[in-house]
Amino acid sequence: MQTEPLLYALAILLVVVGLLGTVLPAIPGIPLIFAGMLLAAWADGFVHVGGLTLGLLALLTVLSLLVDFWATAMGARRVGASRKALAGAVIGTFAGIFFGIPGIFVGPFAGAMAGELLHRRRIGASDLGAATRVGVGTWMGVVVAVALKLMLAFAMIGVFALSWWTTR
């Protein structure tokens, strides 16, 4: 029995799940995309996709991880978020997964807002306004991170496809 078709199917599955993971925070999206591409290259005996291309894809994978942290932190920092707000955004992001698509969008905002309110230890009108700004800023950072990761994911797919179809 030939295992190549099974390996290619698994590689495609990893890339598809990885694309979903660029939006869903509990799935390590771009690392899964890289794993799928590495598997496809290995299944082919590295004939179409070699070390240079895989090195570039690995570099893009590492860059995506840095982008994720950087964009979220920058969104939060721009509005003066506390560490508790950042922790709340992370917790809210993971909790939001259980509430479907709306939870994915509301979770980071609500978590950052709750974390900022815990940091301030009071809930006055000005505190609520500041916590809301922190929630929005953190959420915008998450949105920017997702957009940048999607661009990197599609760039990786393009680099892989170009290498696959231009190498003989």
N, C-alpha and C positions, 0 to 999 in steps of 0.2 A: 504494500500500500504506500502510495506517495504522500508524504506529509506536507509538501510544499503548498498545496491549496489550503490546507487547514491553517498553516502558518500565516499565509496571506490574509485569510479571513479573520484570524485573531488580530493581525496587525491593523486591518481596517476597523475592526471593532474598537481597538484601543484608541485609534485616532478619532473616531466618532464620539466615544465616551469622553475623550480629552477635550473635544470641542464643546461638549456640554459642560465640562468642568471649568471652562474659562468663564462661564456665567454662574454656575453653581459653586458656592464656596467650599463645600465639603469634599469636592473631587479635585485632585491635583491635575488640572487640565493639561497644561503644556508639558509637564513631565510625562503624562500618559501619551500625548501625541508623539513626543520624542521616542518613547519606548516602542510605540507602534511602528514608527519609521525605522528604528534600529532593527526591530524584528524582521521587517520586510527586506531590509538590506541584507541581513544575515541569511534569510531564507533564499535569497538570490545569490549567495556566495560573494556579496559585495561587488558584483559585476557592474551593476548600474549605479549604485550609490557607494562611494568609497569613503576613505578616511577624512579627506578634506571637507567633503559635504557634511559628513556626520559631525566633524569638529565644529563647523559653522552652526549646525542645528543644536549642538550641545551648548554653544555659546548663547544662542538665542533663547534656549531654555533657561539658563542661568539669568540672563537679562530679564526674562519675564518674571522670575521670582523677585528680583530686585525692584522691578517696576511696581509689582503688586504692593509691596511694603511702602515704597517711596510715595506713590500716588495717594494712598490712604492716609499716610502720615502727613503729607503736605496739605491735604484737604482739612485735616483736623487742626494742624498747626496754624493755618491761615486764620482760623477763628478762635485760637487760643484754647484748644481742648486740653483738659487735664489727662493724666495717665488713666484715671478711672473712666473717663469718657472713651478713651481708646480701647480699654479692656471691655467696656460695655458694648462698644461697636463690634468687637470680635465675638463676644457672647451672643449679641443680638443677631449677628450674621448666621451663626450656627443654629440658633433657635428658630430663626426665620425659615430655615429649610423645611421644617415640619409643617409650615403653613402655606406651602406651595409658592407660586409666583408672587403673590402679594407679600408674603412673608420675607422673601428674598430682598424685596425693595424696602419694606418697612423695618425689618429686623435691625440693620445697622443704624438706621436713624434713631429708632426707639432705644436701642442699647446705648448709643452715645449720649443721648439725652438723659437717660436714667443714670448713667455713670457720672455725668456732669452734675446732676442734681445731688447725687450722693457725695460728690466732692465738695459741693457748696454747703451741704448739711442744712439747708433751709429751702423753702419753696415760696419765695415772694414773687411778685410780678416781674421784677427785673431779673431774678434768678431764672425764672421760667423762660423769659425772652433770651437770655444768654445761653441756656441749655438748648433751646430750639435752634439757635444759630450754630451751636456746636454740632447738633444732630444733622443739620442741613449740610454743613461744611464737611463733616465726616462722610456723609452719604455721597456728596459730590466727588470726594476722593475715591470712594469705592466705584462709582460709575466711570470715572476717568481710568481707573485701574483696569476695569473690565474691558473698556474700549481699547486701551493699549494692548492688553493681552490678546484680544481678538485679532488685532492687526498683526501681532507677532505670530499668532497661530496660523493665520492665512499666509504670512510671509514664509513660515516654515514649510507649509504644504506646497507653496510655489517653488521654493528652493529644491525640495525633494522631487517634485514632479519634473522640474527642469532637468535635474541631474538624471533622473530615471529615463526620460525620453530622449535625451541628447547623447547619452553614453552608449556606445555600441560594444 
